[in-house]
Structures are given as structure tokens and as C-alpha cells.
Amino acid sequence: MGDIIIGSCLCGKVKYEVVGGFESFFLCHCKFCQKGTGSAHAANLFSSTSKLNWLSGEDSVKTFTLPNTRHVKSFCSYCGSAAPSIQNEGRLIVVPAGSLDVPVEIRPNAHLFTASRASWDENLESLQSFKGLPS
């Protein structure tokens, strides 16, 4: 049966499970992913062998496909959180890593489209870190 990986959206209306593992984990720096996330990159897990089961809120998930591209973004229509999508004519599950409620063993495989990388997304490991808000 494989691993069962649970995830949800911010408001909790959308809940899902992925049965099986992920083959890859990519950090995508393309301009579409930057716009779609509002951040430096998207972090998505991919599987062509697992099964996506909606536990609740499937009817709350909306999917946007950018015309004339392969860029697809699914999200909760209530809170806007990124949600899993089925792509490539049903052969690929794409799961936003930030939507997971459980840790996964897989680490990112690679950064993609680094030619589009945000100018401020360099050498960030050297920044001061806080476990919460700075005081």
C-alpha cells in the first residue's frame, strides 16, 4: 500500500491524502511560480505512481491553468492555500510541499529555472534567524 501522506489547506476545508511515495521534489524559480506563490520559488512534490484521495473539500479546490503553458495551480477557494493537482492527463500528482501536515523523508532534488531566480534570493543562509517574531 505504501506511505500515507496527509495534507490540508490553511482554513482546514480542504484535506487530502496521498497513498504511496513521491519520486521527486523540485524548487521551481520560474516567473509563473514566483507569481503563483508570491515568493522566490514553488516547492512541489511529484508522483506518477501514487493515488490522491480527497478527504474533504474537493469541491472547494479551484484549478487555474495559465493559457498556452503547462503551468497549473490548484488552490482552496476559501483561503487561497495551494492544493494538490492532477496533471499530465491524469498521470502526475503535484503536491505543494507547504500543504503537507506530516514530514516526508524526501529532500529537494534540484532548483529549476534558476535563470529566473529572484535577485534577492541569494546567500540567505547568512541572515540572522529567529524562532518566532523578532522582539
Secondary structure, 3 states (H helix, E strand, C coil): CCCEEEEECCCCCCEEEEECCCCEEEEECCHHHHHHHCCCCEEEEEECCCEEEEEECHHHEEEEECCCCCCEEEEECCCCCEECEEECCCCEEEEEHHHECCCCCCCCCEEECHHHCCCCCCCHHHCCCCCCCCC
